[in-house]
Amino acid sequence: MSQKPIPYYWSSVDWEKLVADYPPPPHFDAAMAGLSDEAVHELQNARFLARMDDAWRVPFYRERWTAAGLEPGDIRCLDDLALVPTFTSEDLKHSAERTPPFGDHQTFALADMSTPLKIQSSGGTSGLPRPTLFDPIAWEVQAIQFARAFVAQGSEVGDILQITLTNSLANTAWCSSTAAMHWSGMVPLTTGSGAVTSSVRQLELAREWGTAGWVAFGEYLKILAETAENTGIDLRKDLPTRFIHTYLGVDTDGHLRRLLEDAWGAPVYDNYGTHEVGLIGYECRGQNGLHVNDDTAVLQIVDRETGQPLPDGGAGNIVVTSLHRSVPPIIRYDLRDLMRRESRTLCACGARTTKLSGFLGRSDEMVKLRATSVYPRAAQDTVQGDERSTGEFLCVVEKVGAGLAERERMTVRVEARRGVDEAALHADMAQGLKVLFGVGVDVDIVPAGSLAEFTGLGGEGKVKRLLDLR
């Protein structure tokens, strides 16, 4: 018999307060539109100070902030946020190494265990995945974030939502299914990825059971479209798809979006988030920037070199402070994703929020080629925009030469469709990528399907676009 009382989930949350604090759809749009900029700032400020109070009791923050010369009470309001040191995923990794297995930023929650907890993690592309603990507030608020997105993107009560990510250590699938069932009146169909439910069966289920919305990565949507073509399924006529919730990556020219919308005959909506903080931004039906969940996060865009906040419109690293997470607190987390931010505006959909651009690249993947900063994932636009390619690519970075002659070299491997003029594709890719990057890169044209073993296309998680051999 457990000596501690069991922390039942149903009684661990004040549900009326949760709904009032973090309005689920359709109440969120009206709630945010009804608040002035000053009122939103006051709301964020109050929640920020509460999270700062939480964080000072956590060794990870207390030691970092003390070393930076801060003391409790020095940060008096949200306007002082830039004085707080940032941290990165590497810092969380080191925290777990110092205080295994969960790190000194969150082990306190397990020691107390007065509330139910769940473990989710990063993808773990190198070494063990990065664990994050979730209490019920963090769990349900992330689900509310996703529910807001689904409704903004056209979901209706009773819709079947097909989720082609597996309920695993990563939490996108969990957030989606919880959002559908708890907070938006949809029926989650948790097929998992193609490794769990074959692509043919995914399409058969969607046709027979009436899938209205999809949650899927863009690359897998392409695989499903190719599978449909090969099996005689007409995505436009045979499937009742009304909306697609995805993550487009670097798609500034809209090549991938247009490709998917043409294939599926349904609108495709971009989204952005991280497993520690949840869905930070989502597109509405206007497809004119990502709405930020301003009641759950404060965002800064900082200069990649200096770390100083940039004015609205400037491109830099996105730094996020969670307003709802206490287990663990997330204060000034530098995600090292390149984005742009715009101040609150009233959208035609009725929401009045901060807006984000789409994803522009990863600053920690930056390659220096002949004194020029190059972001490998930006190649997506150029590759996707050429119909002679499959749209699949891999940037291989290595060091060549020695001593003073040592330099970095990047080769972009591009898959070609069968039967195309590979020499012409090579020439056009080399020229297009040179214009994009501002410096020439090597190009290899490779057979269709040959990159999957390196990119992970068709498996679990995000597709990899960088093979770093440095």
C-alpha positions, 0 to 999 in steps of 0.5 A, a space after each residue: 500500500 502506498 504511504 503517500 495519497 494517490 494524486 488523482 488526475 481528476 481532482 488535481 486540476 481546478 477545471 473551472 479556473 483552467 478554462 477561465 485562465 486559458 480559454 479553449 475554442 471558440 472562446 479564445 478569439 473573443 477573449 483576446 480580441 477583447 483585451 487591449 495591448 495594456 491588458 494583455 501585458 498586465 496578464 502576461 506580467 502577472 503570470 511571468 512574475 509567478 513563474 519567476 517565483 517558481 523558478 527561483 526555487 529550482 536549482 537550475 535557475 537559481 544557480 544560473 541566475 546567481 552566477 549572472 549576478 541576479 538576486 530574487 526581486 531584481 526582476 520586477 516586471 516583464 520589461 526586465 525580461 532581457 536581463 534574465 540569461 537565456 538557456 538552450 537545449 544543451 543546458 538542459 542536457 547538461 542539467 540531466 548529466 549533473 542530476 540524472 536522469 531528469 536534471 536539476 530543473 525538474 527532479 523536484 517534481 518527482 521528489 514531491 509527487 503531489 500531482 500526477 506526472 507524465 514523461 515526454 521527450 525530444 526526438 533524441 537524434 543524438 544520444 538519449 532523448 531529452 526528457 520533460 515532465 508534465 503536470 496536468 496543467 502543462 498537459 491540458 494547456 498544451 492540448 488547449 493550444 492545439 484545439 485552438 489551432 484545429 478550430 481556427 483551421 476549420 474543424 467542426 464538432 463530430 469531425 474525425 481527426 486522423 493523427 499520423 504521428 505515433 503516441 510515443 515519447 514525442 508529444 505532438 500526437 498526444 497533444 493532438 488526440 487530447 485536444 480533439 477529445 477534450 477540447 474541440 469535440 472531434 473524434 481522434 483517429 490515432 493511426 500513428 505513422 506509416 511505420 505503425 499503420 501502412 500508408 495504404 491502410 491510412 488512406 483506406 481508413 480515411 475513405 471508409 471512416 470519413 476523415 475530415 482533418 489530418 495531423 501530419 508532417 509535410 513529407 508524409 503527406 507527400 508519401 500519402 499522395 504518391 501512395 494514393 496515385 499508385 493505388 487508384 485513390 483520388 484524394 480530391 474525390 474519394 476523401 472528405 478532407 477539409 483541412 490539414 494541420 502540418 509543419 511546413 518548415 522553410 517554405 517562404 515561397 510556398 512551394 510545399 504548401 501549393 504542392 500539397 494543396 494541389 494534391 489533396 484539394 484541401 487547405 494546408 495550415 502551418 504551425 510551430 511549437 516545441 515539446 517543452 512549451 507546446 504549440 507556440 503559433 498556428 495559422 488560421 484560415 487566412 494563412 497570413 502568419 501564425 497566431 501566438 498563444 499570447 496567454 501561454 507564452 511570451 516571445 522575443 526575437 534576439 540577434 543570433 550573435 549578440 543575444 539582444 532583442 530585435 525590433 518587430 520584423 527582424 529575423 533572429 532566434 526565437 526565445 520563449 518564456 512559458 506563462 503556464 508551466 511550473 513543472 518545470 518552469 521555462 524562462 527564456 529558452 533559446 530555441 535557436 529557430 530563426 523566425 520573425 515576430 509582429 506585434 498584436 493585430 486584429 485578424 480577419 478571423 477575429 483573433 487579436 494576437 502576436 504573429 510569427 512568420 513561418 520557420 526560417 531555419 535553425 541557427 545551430 545548423 548554420 554553416 560558414 562558407 567563404 565568410 557567408 552564413 548559410 542555413 541548410 534547411 533553407 534549400 527546401 524552397 529551391 528544391 521543392 520548387 523544381 518539379 524535376 526533383 522529388 522534393 527530397 534533399 540532404 545537406 552534407 557538411 564536412 571539413 576539407 583541407 588542413 591548417 590555414 587552408 581548412 574550410 567547410 564544404 556543403 554538398 546538397 544531395 537532391 533526389 531526381 524523378 525518374 526520366 528527367 535530364 539530370 545534367 540540366 537539373 544539376 545546373 539549375 540546382 547549382 545556380 538556384 542554390 547559389 542565388 539562395 545562399 549567396 555562395 556556391 555549393 556543391 550539388 549531387 543529383 541522386 536517385 529517387 528514394 535514395 536519401 530516406 536512410 539518411 533523412 528518416 523519411 517515412 519513419 517516426 519524427 521529423 525528417 533530417 536535412 543535415 548530415 554533419 560530418 565536421 
